[in-house]
Amino acid sequence: MKMSRLGRTDLLVSRICLGSMTWGQQNTEQEGHAQMDLAFSRGVNFIDTAELYPIPPKADTQGQTERIIGSWMKARGNRDKVVLASKVVGRTANEYFRGGRPSTLNRADIFDAVDKSLAKLQTDYLDIYQIHWPDRPVPWGANPTRIGSTKPRADAFGGPDDEVPIAETLAVFDELVKIGKIRHYGLSNDSSWGVMRFVAEADKGIGPRPVSLQNAYNLLNRTFEVNLAEVCDREGISLLAYSPVAQGYLTGKYDNGARPEGSRTRLFNRGQRYETPNAAEVQLEYSTLARSFGMEPALFAGAYVASRPFVTASIVGATNLSQLQLALSAVDVTWTEEMQTAVDAIHQRVGNPCP
């Protein structure tokens, strides 16, 4: 497994990060443990989770994913070998996260979140603690609002005065680093403006710089390349790319309108991000291209993301071990100039159909 440096830290993380959002709902604790065993046997050392998980978010399952990871680390006695990342929710009206009140990114709510996550994970520190989404309205490409999402609509805010200031949030993360509950912090579903505001406040001495940004990046959504790639490169911030196979829409299993039994689209009403106008035609085109190179579409899509020089780690998720085996194999594919030329030809014609 190839390793990369995380931001400007001394942490080395595997180019594949194991996502966990299905554990506790689509997957049992035993299945989650089996996925972690397989991934770590293949050289993965990086797990990403969140207080929100599993997906889709529900009060009666919230936190189960972190509990499964905690029980696995305790059983294996390997906490020191795991680079562990979790997330605090951004603003949400769902009151079950905070025991009966809405959540924002103020000190009380962040401390409540991190303490609960540490208890479930059975550890006293997180390597990376991420803001799942900002406490402000942001553009579609950075923070999509979709049916069933906990993420806030722009009209949920009363204006700039209703936002928790970035400096205030950053000061809380500074405190968490100093008392040892987290080693570093990162952002997620954020924009170029948001990343640079955190950097600017950090440069004023309010707190540390973000070390990572977790945003969607795949063949259907290359918006990171437009502005964020330069921001992250110049500021030493690692991209942790989620949805390399676009929630399964780049695996070929949904081609020609198929909806297999047991698939996420059959179980949950959460595919709107990848069901935009013309998206199905573009997804089929990428599937056909992958097969022309003798690859399964899922492997091709994963290999594309893993091959990008600005991707520190590609976050993969699976509901069974065969899917995970294929996802882990993406780093072993030699991405060629011919493949890139063919991908770019489609992208230049269709752009980003699913931001």
C-alpha positions in Angstrom: 0.0 0.0 0.0 1.3 3.4 -1.0 1.6 6.0 1.8 1.3 9.8 1.8 2.1 12.5 4.2 -1.0 14.1 5.7 -0.8 17.9 5.1 2.2 19.3 6.9 2.0 16.8 9.7 4.3 13.9 10.5 1.5 11.4 9.9 1.8 9.0 7.0 -1.6 7.6 5.8 -2.4 4.9 3.3 -3.5 6.1 -0.1 -6.8 4.2 0.6 -8.7 5.3 3.6 -11.4 3.0 4.9 -14.8 4.6 5.0 -17.3 3.3 7.6 -20.7 4.9 7.1 -22.5 1.6 6.4 -21.5 -0.1 9.7 -24.3 -0.3 12.1 -27.1 -0.2 9.5 -26.3 -1.9 6.2 -23.5 -3.8 7.9 -23.4 -5.6 11.2 -20.6 -5.2 13.8 -19.1 -8.5 12.7 -19.1 -7.4 9.0 -17.5 -4.1 10.0 -14.8 -5.9 11.9 -14.2 -8.2 8.8 -13.8 -5.1 6.6 -11.3 -3.5 8.9 -9.3 -6.8 9.2 -9.2 -7.1 5.4 -8.2 -3.5 4.8 -5.4 -3.5 7.4 -4.1 -6.8 6.1 -3.7 -5.0 2.7 -1.7 -2.1 4.3 -4.5 0.4 5.1 -3.8 2.3 8.3 -6.5 5.0 8.0 -10.1 4.9 9.1 -12.7 7.7 8.6 -15.9 7.9 10.6 -18.3 10.5 12.0 -20.6 11.0 14.9 -23.4 11.2 12.3 -22.9 7.6 11.1 -24.3 5.2 10.0 -26.0 6.6 6.9 -28.8 7.5 6.5 -28.8 9.4 9.8 -31.4 8.3 12.3 -31.7 8.9 16.1 -31.9 5.2 16.9 -28.7 4.2 15.0 -26.6 7.4 15.4 -23.1 6.6 16.9 -23.2 2.8 16.1 -20.4 3.2 13.6 -18.0 4.7 16.1 -18.9 1.9 18.6 -18.1 -0.8 16.0 -14.7 0.8 15.3 -14.1 1.1 19.1 -14.9 -2.5 19.7 -12.6 -3.6 16.9 -9.6 -1.6 18.1 -10.1 -2.9 21.6 -10.3 -6.5 20.4 -7.3 -6.2 18.2 -5.3 -4.0 20.6 -4.1 -1.9 17.7 -5.1 1.7 18.5 -1.5 2.8 18.0 -1.4 1.4 14.5 -4.6 3.3 13.4 -4.8 6.8 12.0 -8.3 7.6 13.2 -10.5 10.4 11.9 -14.0 11.4 13.0 -16.3 14.4 12.5 -18.5 16.7 14.4 -21.8 17.7 12.6 -22.2 21.2 11.4 -25.4 23.1 12.1 -28.4 20.8 12.3 -31.9 21.1 13.7 -31.9 17.4 14.6 -31.8 17.4 18.4 -30.7 13.9 19.1 -27.0 14.7 18.6 -27.0 17.1 21.6 -29.6 15.4 23.8 -32.5 17.6 23.0 -31.2 20.8 21.4 -30.1 21.8 17.9 -26.3 21.7 17.2 -23.9 24.4 16.0 -20.2 24.7 15.9 -19.8 26.5 19.3 -17.6 25.3 22.2 -20.3 23.5 24.1 -21.5 21.5 21.1 -18.0 20.6 19.8 -16.9 19.4 23.3 -20.1 17.4 23.7 -19.5 15.8 20.3 -15.9 14.9 20.8 -16.3 13.5 24.2 -19.2 11.2 23.0 -17.1 10.1 20.0 -14.0 9.3 22.2 -16.2 7.2 24.5 -17.7 5.2 21.7 -14.4 4.8 20.0 -12.8 3.7 23.3 -9.8 6.0 22.9 -8.6 9.2 24.5 -7.6 11.0 21.3 -8.4 11.4 17.6 -5.7 11.8 15.0 -7.9 14.0 12.9 -11.2 15.7 14.0 -13.1 17.2 11.1 -16.0 19.6 10.7 -18.5 17.6 8.7 -20.0 20.7 7.1 -19.8 24.4 7.8 -21.9 26.5 10.1 -22.9 28.7 7.2 -24.8 28.4 3.9 -22.4 27.2 1.1 -22.7 26.5 -2.6 -24.1 23.2 -3.9 -20.7 21.9 -5.0 -19.3 22.2 -1.5 -22.2 21.2 0.7 -25.1 19.6 -1.1 -28.5 19.7 0.5 -30.6 16.6 -0.5 -33.7 14.8 0.6 -33.2 13.2 3.9 -30.0 15.2 4.7 -29.2 16.7 8.1 -27.3 19.4 6.4 -28.8 22.9 6.6 -30.6 24.7 3.9 -29.5 28.3 3.3 -32.8 29.5 4.5 -32.2 27.9 7.8 -29.9 30.8 8.6 -30.9 34.2 9.7 -28.0 35.8 7.9 -24.2 36.2 8.8 -25.0 37.2 12.4 -26.6 33.8 12.8 -23.4 31.9 12.0 -20.8 30.8 14.5 -17.7 32.7 13.5 -14.9 30.7 12.1 -12.5 32.2 14.6 -14.7 31.1 17.4 -14.8 27.5 16.1 -11.1 27.5 15.4 -10.4 28.6 19.0 -12.2 25.5 20.2 -10.1 23.2 18.0 -7.0 24.9 19.4 -8.2 24.1 22.9 -8.8 20.4 21.9 -5.3 20.1 20.5 -3.7 21.6 23.6 -5.5 19.3 26.0 -4.7 16.3 23.8 -8.2 15.2 22.8 -7.2 15.6 19.1 -3.9 15.8 17.3 -5.0 17.7 14.2 -8.2 19.0 12.6 -9.7 19.1 9.1 -12.6 20.4 7.2 -15.2 18.7 5.0 -17.7 19.8 2.4 -16.2 23.2 2.4 -15.3 25.8 -0.3 -12.2 27.7 -1.2 -13.5 30.7 0.8 -14.0 28.6 3.9 -10.6 26.9 3.7 -8.9 30.2 3.3 -10.8 31.8 6.2 -9.6 29.0 8.5 -6.1 29.5 7.2 -6.3 33.3 7.7 -7.6 33.0 11.3 -4.8 30.4 12.0 -2.2 32.8 10.6 -3.5 35.4 13.1 -2.5 33.0 15.9 -6.0 32.0 16.9 -5.3 28.3 16.4 -3.7 25.6 14.2 -4.1 25.4 10.4 -6.4 22.7 9.0 -4.4 19.7 7.8 -7.0 18.1 5.5 -10.2 18.7 3.5 -12.7 15.9 2.9 -14.7 16.7 -0.2 -16.4 14.6 -2.9 -14.2 13.9 -5.9 -14.8 11.5 -8.7 -15.3 11.3 -12.5 -18.7 13.0 -12.2 -17.5 15.7 -9.9 -14.1 17.3 -10.6 -15.0 20.7 -9.1 -12.1 20.4 -6.7 -9.7 21.0 -9.6 -11.1 24.5 -10.3 -10.0 26.4 -7.2 -9.5 24.1 -4.3 -6.6 22.2 -5.8 -4.4 25.3 -5.9 -5.6 26.4 -2.4 -4.8 23.0 -0.9 -1.4 22.7 -2.7 -0.2 26.1 -1.7 -1.5 25.8 1.9 -0.3 22.3 2.5 -3.8 20.8 3.0 -4.5 17.2 2.0 -7.5 16.2 0.0 -9.3 13.2 1.4 -11.5 12.4 -1.5 -14.9 10.8 -0.7 -17.3 9.0 -3.1 -14.6 7.8 -5.6 -17.3 5.6 -7.2 -20.1 8.2 -6.7 -22.2 6.3 -4.2 -22.1 3.3 -6.6 -23.2 5.2 -9.7 -19.8 4.7 -11.3 -19.8 0.9 -10.6 -22.0 0.1 -13.6 -24.7 -1.5 -11.4 -27.2 1.3 -12.0 -26.6 1.5 -15.8 -29.6 1.6 -18.0 -31.9 2.3 -15.1 -31.1 -0.9 -13.1 -31.7 -0.8 -9.4 -30.4 -4.1 -7.9 -32.0 -5.6 -4.8 -30.1 -4.5 -1.7 -28.5 -1.5 -3.4 -28.5 1.8 -1.6 -31.0 3.3 -4.1 -33.4 0.5 -3.3 -33.0 0.8 0.4 -32.8 4.6 0.9 -34.0 7.7 -1.0 -30.6 9.3 -1.1 -29.3 9.2 -4.6 -30.4 12.6 -5.9 -26.9 13.9 -6.1 -26.1 11.4 -8.8 -29.5 11.5 -10.5 -29.2 15.0 -12.1 -30.3 15.7 -15.7 -28.1 13.7 -18.2 -26.2 12.0 -15.3 -27.3 8.5 -16.3 -26.0 8.9 -19.9 -22.7 10.1 -18.6 -22.4 7.3 -16.1 -23.0 4.8 -18.8 -20.4 6.4 -21.0 -17.8 6.0 -18.2 -18.8 2.4 -17.7 -18.3 1.7 -21.4 -14.9 3.4 -21.3 -13.8 1.4 -18.4 -14.7 -1.9 -20.1 -12.9 -0.8 -23.2 -9.7 -0.8 -21.1 -10.6 -4.3 -19.7 -11.6 -3.0 -16.3 -14.7 -3.2 -14.1 -16.2 0.4 -13.9 -15.7 0.5 -10.1 -12.0 -0.3 -10.4 -11.6 2.2 -13.2 -13.3 5.0 -11.3 -11.4 4.2 -8.1 -8.1 4.1 -10.0 -8.7 7.5 -11.5 -9.1 9.1 -8.1 -6.2 7.2 -6.5 -4.0 8.3 -9.4 -4.5 12.0 -8.9 -1.4 13.7 -7.5 -3.4 16.0 -5.3 -5.3 13.2 -3.6 -3.7 12.2 -0.4 -6.2 9.4 0.3 -9.3 8.0 -1.5 -12.0 7.1 1.0 -13.6 3.9 0.0 -16.7 2.2 1.4 -18.2 -1.2 0.8 -21.0 -3.4 2.1 -19.3 -6.7 1.3 -15.7 -8.0 1.2 -15.7 -8.5 -2.6 -16.5 -4.8 -3.1 -13.8 -3.9 -0.7 -11.2 -6.1 -2.4 -11.9 -4.3 -5.7 -11.8 -0.9 -4.1 -8.4 -1.7 -2.4 -7.0 -2.8 -5.8 -7.4 0.7 -7.2 -3.9 1.7 -6.0 -2.4 -1.2 -8.0 -3.7 0.0 -11.3 -1.2 1.8 -13.6 -3.1 4.8 -14.8 -2.0 5.6 -18.4 -1.9 8.7 -20.5 -4.3 7.0 -22.8 -6.8 6.5 -20.0 -6.4 10.1 -18.9 -6.9 11.4 -22.5 -10.1 9.4 -22.8 -11.5 10.6 -19.5 -10.7 14.2 -20.2 -12.4 14.0 -23.6 -15.6 13.0 -21.8 -15.1 15.6 -19.1 -14.5 18.5 -21.5 -17.8 17.7 -23.2 -20.0 17.0 -20.1 -18.3 18.9 -17.3 -19.4 18.1 -13.8 -22.9 16.7 -14.0 -23.1 15.7 -10.4 -21.5 18.3 -8.1 
